[in-house]
């Protein structure tokens, strides 16, 4: 019949175009729940928008990471090297606890400034190595950076470039080690540019016979120096990748446990994570290559007639006198005279250095995060709505319905608590949507007015 056809068409159109308070929730299934398993969520951008202030804060975070890595943790490097080159030490300092009285005596006799000796030469040596890599990369087709998915041939060329830089900086690295371990009480304080003259002397002295001394030739130092540097670079990269994967898995599990919606990482968070995983990889490589580093430092210091601080007490000095023929002879001599633990002298300083590095990174991240909140153009999401703005929003009429703009105090307090509450899982958000539907379901009496 024509009348029934028109009625069916009218009811179908009314179900699609009717206001939301006239629509009905889906019927509850037998033995099931009417609560939906998922809700449509707003689209998330893969990369958050960056502002000029954010870029400056990222640069500040990277600068803080460099300062922590090269300046703040340098005293632990000095203590570790002094423990490694001392073959006659009674205390091996395998834990950080034994360093406390030594540091107290060093501060009382020489001051804390003695722990930063050799800092300038260490920075210069790193700059020389990077300059040598840049020069070689311009002559030979060897890539300076290795991207993901690179071929084995490109990786081999990249490692050859790193090896060339390490070989070029080997004599200057030995001169920098001497500056960082020799005591300032029994020797003159070196100048800023003395690392160049001492490094050039080590390179020339290794090419000519050196009479009356135990200074090893430069080719004896090149092989262990290059081997240690390449292995340290490879293990650091592997450790950083493993740490990044572990952090990613832990973050995903935590988000699934809370039922939170994964969001794009902020630039500051990504920068801090990169610094953290790089530090984890670096300290992992230091731990694995600690015996090789001990052998290398003893070979580099042999024949320099250096006098180091006695870290058994921290209040006296002693000369370093060794006679090693090479890396293998040094390794087996340490095992015979000092035992296996002799290869790990001063490893407690490495644990203290890692703890200090981690604490400094998180402190810098917190400070820069507070600066980012102050420099932001808009307030943070947790305080995005104030009570005055919420009152004005609720007083605005909804779709011209009388009485919709007259909220009472209880409703206002409820909406305010709802805004201040962070996002909850999908099930709780569905309850809020259902409550909103029930709130507007009382407007059925106005249906006849439309």
C-alpha positions in Angstrom: 0.0 0.0 0.0 1.2 3.5 -0.8 0.6 4.8 2.7 2.7 2.1 4.3 5.5 2.7 1.8 5.6 6.3 2.7 5.6 5.5 6.4 8.6 3.1 6.0 10.5 5.7 4.1 9.8 8.3 6.8 10.9 6.1 9.6 14.1 5.2 7.8 15.0 8.8 7.2 14.0 9.7 10.7 16.4 7.1 12.1 19.3 8.6 10.2 18.6 12.3 10.6 16.9 12.4 14.1 18.7 14.4 16.9 21.0 12.4 19.1 18.6 12.4 22.1 16.0 10.5 20.0 18.4 7.8 19.0 18.5 4.5 20.9 21.5 2.6 22.1 22.0 -0.9 20.4 20.1 -3.6 22.1 21.9 -5.8 24.6 22.7 -9.2 23.2 21.8 -12.3 25.1 24.7 -13.4 27.2 26.8 -10.5 26.1 27.4 -6.9 27.0 26.2 -3.8 25.2 29.4 -2.0 25.9 31.4 -1.6 22.7 34.9 -3.0 22.5 36.3 0.0 20.7 35.4 3.6 20.1 36.4 5.9 17.3 39.4 8.0 18.4 40.8 11.2 17.0 43.6 10.8 14.5 47.0 11.0 16.0 49.8 12.8 14.1 53.0 10.8 13.7 55.2 13.8 14.4 54.2 16.6 16.8 54.5 20.1 15.6 57.8 21.8 16.6 58.1 25.4 17.5 61.2 27.5 17.6 61.2 27.3 21.4 61.2 23.5 21.1 64.1 23.5 18.8 66.1 25.7 21.2 65.3 23.4 24.0 66.4 20.3 22.0 69.7 22.1 21.3 70.0 22.8 25.1 69.4 19.2 25.9 72.1 18.0 23.5 74.5 20.6 24.9 73.7 19.4 28.5 74.4 15.8 27.4 77.8 16.8 26.0 78.7 18.7 29.2 77.7 15.8 31.4 79.6 13.3 29.2 82.9 15.3 28.9 83.1 17.6 31.9 81.0 16.3 34.8 82.2 12.7 34.6 85.8 13.5 33.9 87.0 13.1 37.5 85.9 9.5 37.4 88.0 9.0 34.2 91.0 10.4 36.0 90.6 8.2 39.0 90.1 5.1 36.8 93.2 5.7 34.8 95.3 6.3 37.9 94.1 2.9 39.2 94.8 1.2 36.0 98.4 2.3 35.5 99.5 1.6 39.1 100.9 -1.9 39.1 102.0 -1.8 42.7 98.7 -0.7 44.3 97.3 -2.7 47.2 93.8 -1.5 46.8 92.1 -2.4 43.6 88.9 -0.2 44.2 86.5 -2.7 42.7 83.6 -0.9 44.4 82.9 2.8 44.7 82.8 2.7 48.5 86.6 2.4 48.8 87.1 5.7 46.9 85.5 7.9 49.6 88.5 8.2 51.9 90.8 8.6 48.9 88.7 11.5 47.6 88.7 13.1 51.0 92.5 13.0 51.2 92.9 14.3 47.7 90.6 17.3 48.4 92.5 18.0 51.6 96.0 18.0 50.1 95.4 19.2 46.5 91.8 20.4 46.1 89.0 19.1 44.0 90.3 20.9 40.9 93.0 18.2 40.6 90.3 15.8 39.4 89.8 17.8 36.2 93.4 17.6 35.0 93.8 16.6 31.4 90.3 17.7 30.4 91.5 20.2 27.7 93.8 17.7 26.1 91.1 15.0 26.0 88.8 17.4 24.1 91.6 18.3 21.8 92.4 14.7 21.0 88.8 14.0 20.2 88.7 17.0 17.9 91.9 15.8 16.2 90.3 12.4 15.6 87.2 13.9 14.1 89.4 16.2 11.9 91.4 13.2 10.7 88.2 11.4 9.8 86.9 14.4 7.9 90.1 14.7 6.0 90.3 11.0 5.0 86.6 11.0 4.0 87.4 13.8 1.5 90.2 11.8 -0.1 88.7 8.3 0.0 85.1 7.4 -0.7 84.4 6.3 2.9 81.2 7.4 4.5 81.4 9.3 7.8 77.9 8.3 8.9 76.3 4.9 8.6 72.5 4.9 8.0 70.1 2.0 8.7 70.0 -0.6 6.0 73.5 0.1 4.8 75.3 -2.7 3.0 78.2 -4.7 4.4 80.6 -2.9 2.0 79.5 0.5 3.3 79.9 -0.6 6.9 83.4 -1.9 6.2 84.4 1.4 4.6 82.9 3.3 7.6 85.0 1.2 10.0 88.1 1.8 7.9 87.5 5.5 8.3 87.2 5.2 12.1 90.4 3.1 12.2 92.3 5.8 10.2 91.1 8.4 12.7 92.2 6.3 15.7 95.6 5.6 14.2 96.2 9.3 13.5 95.3 10.3 17.0 97.1 7.4 18.8 100.3 9.4 19.7 98.2 12.4 21.0 96.0 10.1 22.9 99.0 8.7 24.8 100.2 12.3 25.6 96.7 13.1 26.9 96.7 10.1 29.1 100.0 11.2 30.6 98.5 14.6 31.5 95.5 13.1 33.1 97.4 10.7 35.5 100.5 12.5 36.5 100.4 14.2 39.9 100.4 18.0 40.0 102.3 17.9 43.3 105.5 16.3 41.9 105.4 17.7 38.4 104.7 21.0 36.5 101.2 21.7 35.3 101.1 21.2 31.5 100.1 23.9 29.2 97.0 23.9 26.9 98.9 23.2 23.7 101.5 20.8 25.2 99.5 17.8 24.0 100.6 18.7 20.4 104.3 18.8 21.2 104.2 15.7 23.4 102.1 13.8 20.7 104.5 14.8 18.0 107.4 13.7 20.1 105.8 10.3 20.7 105.2 9.9 17.0 108.8 10.8 16.1 110.4 8.9 19.0 108.6 5.7 17.8 110.2 6.0 14.4 113.8 6.4 15.6 115.7 4.4 18.2 115.1 5.8 21.7 118.3 5.2 23.8 118.2 4.9 27.5 114.4 4.6 27.9 111.5 2.3 28.0 109.2 4.3 25.7 107.5 1.9 23.3 107.5 2.7 19.6 104.4 4.1 18.0 103.6 1.0 16.0 103.4 -1.0 19.2 100.7 1.3 20.5 98.7 1.7 17.2 97.4 -1.9 17.1 95.9 -2.0 20.6 94.7 1.6 20.3 92.9 0.9 17.0 91.5 -2.4 18.2 90.1 -0.9 21.4 88.6 2.1 19.6 86.9 0.0 16.9 85.5 -2.6 19.3 84.3 0.2 21.6 82.5 1.8 18.7 80.8 -1.4 17.6 79.8 -2.5 21.1 78.5 0.9 21.9 76.3 0.9 18.8 75.0 -2.6 19.6 74.3 -1.7 23.2 72.5 1.5 22.2 70.2 -0.5 19.9 69.5 -3.1 22.5 68.7 -0.5 25.1 66.4 1.3 22.7 64.5 -1.9 21.9 64.1 -2.7 25.6 62.8 0.8 26.4 60.3 0.6 23.5 59.0 -2.8 24.7 58.6 -1.6 28.3 56.8 1.5 27.2 54.4 -0.4 25.0 53.6 -2.8 27.8 53.0 0.0 30.3 50.7 1.7 27.9 48.7 -1.4 27.2 48.5 -2.1 30.9 47.1 1.3 31.6 44.9 1.2 28.6 46.2 4.5 27.4 46.2 5.6 23.8 49.8 5.7 22.3 50.8 9.1 21.3 53.6 10.6 19.3 56.8 11.2 21.3 57.7 14.8 22.0 61.1 16.1 20.6 62.5 16.5 24.2 61.5 13.0 25.1 63.1 11.6 22.0 66.3 13.6 22.5 66.5 12.5 26.2 66.0 8.8 25.1 68.8 9.1 22.5 71.2 10.4 25.1 70.2 7.8 27.6 70.6 4.8 25.2 73.9 6.2 23.9 75.2 6.3 27.5 74.0 2.8 28.2 75.8 1.5 25.1 79.0 3.4 26.0 79.2 2.1 29.5 78.4 -1.4 28.4 81.4 -1.2 26.0 83.6 0.2 28.8 82.7 -2.7 31.0 83.3 -5.4 28.3 86.6 -3.8 27.2 88.0 -2.9 30.6 90.9 -5.4 30.6 92.0 -4.2 27.1 91.8 -0.6 28.3 94.0 -1.4 31.3 96.7 -3.0 29.0 96.5 -0.1 26.6 97.0 2.6 29.3 99.9 0.8 30.8 101.6 0.6 27.4 101.0 4.3 26.7 102.4 5.4 30.0 105.5 3.2 30.0 108.8 5.2 29.6 107.2 8.6 30.3 108.7 8.8 33.9 105.4 9.9 35.3 104.6 10.3 39.0 101.0 9.5 39.9 98.9 9.9 43.0 98.9 7.0 45.4 95.3 6.0 45.5 95.8 3.6 48.4 95.9 6.6 50.7 95.3 9.7 48.5 98.0 11.6 50.5 101.2 10.6 48.7 102.7 10.0 45.2 104.7 7.2 43.6 106.5 6.7 40.3 105.3 4.4 37.6 108.0 2.0 36.5 107.1 -0.9 34.2 109.0 -2.9 31.5 106.5 -4.5 29.1 107.5 -5.8 25.6 104.1 -5.5 24.1 100.4 -6.0 24.6 100.5 -9.8 25.1 103.4 -9.5 27.5 101.6 -6.8 29.5 98.4 -9.0 29.7 100.1 -12.1 30.9 102.3 -10.2 33.3 99.2 -8.6 35.0 97.6 -12.0 35.3 100.8 -13.5 36.9 101.6 -10.7 39.3 98.2 -9.2 40.2 95.7 -11.9 39.2 92.5 -11.6 37.2 91.3 -8.7 39.4 94.4 -6.7 38.4 92.8 -6.3 34.9 89.8 -4.6 36.6 91.6 -2.2 38.9 89.4 0.9 39.4 86.2 -0.6 38.0 84.3 0.9 40.9 84.9 4.3 39.4 83.0 3.2 36.3 80.0 2.3 38.4 80.1 5.7 40.1 80.5 7.4 36.8 77.5 5.7 35.3 75.3 6.5 38.3 76.4 10.2 38.2 75.8 10.4 34.5 72.3 9.0 34.7 71.4 11.3 37.6 72.8 14.3 35.8 70.9 13.5 32.6 67.5 13.2 34.4 68.2 16.4 36.4 68.9 18.2 33.1 65.8 16.8 31.5 63.7 17.9 34.4 65.1 21.4 34.4 64.7 21.8 30.6 61.1 20.4 30.9 60.2 23.1 33.4 61.7 25.7 31.1 59.7 24.2 28.2 56.5 24.6 30.3 57.3 28.2 31.0 58.2 29.0 27.4 55.1 27.2 25.9 52.6 29.4 24.0 49.7 27.5 25.5 49.1 25.9 28.9 49.8 22.2 29.3 47.0 19.6 28.5 46.4 18.8 32.2 45.2 22.4 32.8 43.7 23.1 29.4 40.3 24.3 30.8 39.8 26.6 33.7 36.6 26.8 35.8 35.7 30.2 34.4 36.0 28.9 30.8 34.0 25.9 31.7 31.3 28.0 33.2 31.1 30.1 30.0 31.0 27.0 27.9 28.1 25.4 29.8 26.1 28.7 29.8 26.0 28.6 26.0 22.7 27.2 24.8 22.9 23.8 23.1 21.0 23.6 19.7 18.5 26.3 20.9 17.0 24.0 23.6 15.4 26.0 26.5 17.1 25.3 29.8 20.2 23.8 28.4 22.3 26.8 29.5 21.4 26.7 33.2 23.7 24.2 34.9 23.6 23.9 38.6 26.6 23.8 41.0 26.7 20.0 41.3 26.7 19.6 37.5 29.5 22.2 37.2 31.6 20.5 39.8 31.1 17.2 38.1 32.1 18.6 34.7 35.1 20.3 36.3 36.3 17.0 37.9 35.8 15.3 34.5 38.0 17.9 32.7 40.7 17.6 35.4 40.6 13.8 35.2 43.1 12.4 32.6 42.0 10.1 29.8 40.8 6.7 30.9 40.4 3.5 29.0 37.7 3.0 26.3 35.2 1.3 28.7 35.2 4.3 31.1 34.8 6.8 28.2 31.8 4.8 27.0 30.2 5.3 30.5 30.8 9.0 30.2 29.1 9.0 26.8 26.2 7.0 28.2 25.8 9.5 31.0 25.7 12.4 28.5 23.0 10.6 26.6 20.9 10.1 29.7 21.4 13.8 30.6 19.9 14.9 27.3 17.3 12.2 27.2 15.1 14.4 29.4 14.5 16.8 26.5 12.0 14.4 24.9 9.2 16.7 26.1 10.5 19.4 23.7 10.2 17.0 20.7 6.9 18.4 19.6 8.2 21.9 19.4 10.5 21.0 16.4 
